[in-house]
């Protein structure tokens, strides 16, 4: 099993996380597994616009980031309680959640 702590090119983080998560995640696959990319999970249609594609890609990237954060918590060396600056990290996460909430409120207020 490959740890999330392995070093290597930045482009290989998904491969490392996927191999780590394959055995541990219910269903055996991380969220970006077969059929989950490119909007398949979100009901992509032939009439999608560039905006639909970009939004779906952004939401998928956000979901991947959340999965990676959650998965890394399962490795004691990566868990928040072992971080020296845990309060800074909590504040950063709170800031991001606030920004996501603002975005959601804007989207909910957009007419169909």
C-alpha positions as CSV (number, residue, x, y, z in Angstrom):
1,X,0.0,0.0,0.0
2,X,1.3,3.4,-0.9
3,X,1.1,6.1,1.7
4,X,-0.3,9.6,1.0
5,X,3.0,10.8,2.5
6,X,5.1,9.4,-0.4
7,X,7.1,12.0,-2.3
8,X,7.1,12.3,-6.0
9,X,5.9,14.5,-8.9
10,X,2.8,16.6,-8.1
11,X,1.0,14.9,-10.9
12,X,1.2,11.6,-9.2
13,X,-0.8,12.5,-6.1
14,X,-4.0,11.0,-7.5
15,X,-2.3,7.8,-8.3
16,X,-0.9,7.5,-4.8
17,X,-4.2,8.5,-3.2
18,X,-6.1,6.1,-5.5
19,X,-3.8,3.2,-4.7
20,X,-4.0,4.0,-1.0
21,X,-7.8,4.4,-1.1
22,X,-8.6,1.4,-3.3
23,X,-8.4,-1.1,-0.5
24,X,-9.8,1.0,2.3
25,X,-12.7,3.0,0.8
26,X,-16.1,1.4,0.8
27,X,-16.7,0.1,-2.7
28,X,-12.9,0.0,-3.2
29,X,-12.6,3.1,-5.4
30,X,-12.0,6.8,-4.8
31,X,-14.7,9.2,-6.1
32,X,-12.9,9.8,-9.4
33,X,-13.2,6.2,-10.4
34,X,-14.6,5.0,-13.8
35,X,-17.6,6.9,-14.9
36,X,-17.3,9.6,-12.3
37,X,-15.3,12.1,-14.4
38,X,-16.4,14.5,-17.0
39,X,-19.8,15.0,-15.6
40,X,-21.0,11.4,-16.0
41,X,-22.0,11.4,-12.3
42,X,-23.8,14.7,-12.6
43,X,-26.1,13.8,-15.5
44,X,-24.2,15.5,-18.4
45,X,-26.3,15.9,-21.5
46,X,-25.7,16.8,-25.2
47,X,-27.1,20.2,-24.6
48,X,-24.6,21.2,-21.9
49,X,-22.8,24.4,-22.4
50,X,-19.2,25.3,-21.7
51,X,-20.4,26.7,-18.4
52,X,-22.0,23.3,-17.5
53,X,-18.7,21.6,-18.3
54,X,-16.6,24.0,-16.3
55,X,-18.9,23.9,-13.3
56,X,-19.0,20.1,-13.3
57,X,-15.2,20.0,-13.5
58,X,-14.9,22.4,-10.6
59,X,-17.3,20.5,-8.5
60,X,-15.5,17.2,-9.3
61,X,-12.2,18.8,-8.3
62,X,-13.7,20.1,-5.1
63,X,-15.1,16.6,-4.3
64,X,-11.7,15.1,-5.1
65,X,-10.0,17.6,-2.7
66,X,-12.5,16.8,0.1
67,X,-12.0,13.1,-0.4
68,X,-8.2,13.5,-0.2
69,X,-8.5,15.5,3.0
70,X,-10.8,13.0,4.5
71,X,-8.7,10.0,3.4
72,X,-5.5,11.6,4.7
73,X,-7.1,11.9,8.2
74,X,-7.1,8.1,8.2
75,X,-3.3,8.1,8.3
76,X,-2.2,9.1,11.8
77,X,0.9,11.0,10.6
78,X,-1.4,13.2,8.4
79,X,-4.2,13.7,10.9
80,X,-5.1,17.2,12.1
81,X,-4.3,16.4,15.7
82,X,-0.7,15.9,14.7
83,X,-0.4,19.2,13.0
84,X,1.6,22.0,14.7
85,X,-0.6,24.7,13.2
86,X,-4.0,23.0,13.6
87,X,-5.7,26.2,14.5
88,X,-4.5,27.9,11.3
89,X,-5.7,24.9,9.3
90,X,-9.1,25.0,10.9
91,X,-9.3,28.8,10.3
92,X,-8.4,28.2,6.6
93,X,-11.0,25.5,6.3
94,X,-13.6,27.7,7.9
95,X,-12.8,30.5,5.4
96,X,-13.2,28.1,2.5
97,X,-16.5,26.8,3.8
98,X,-17.7,30.4,4.2
99,X,-16.7,31.1,0.6
100,X,-18.5,27.9,-0.6
101,X,-21.6,29.0,1.4
102,X,-21.6,32.4,-0.3
103,X,-21.3,30.7,-3.7
104,X,-24.2,28.4,-2.9
105,X,-26.4,31.2,-1.8
106,X,-25.6,33.1,-5.1
107,X,-26.3,30.0,-7.2
108,X,-29.6,29.3,-5.3
109,X,-30.6,32.9,-6.0
110,X,-30.0,32.6,-9.8
111,X,-33.1,32.3,-11.8
112,X,-33.5,29.0,-13.7
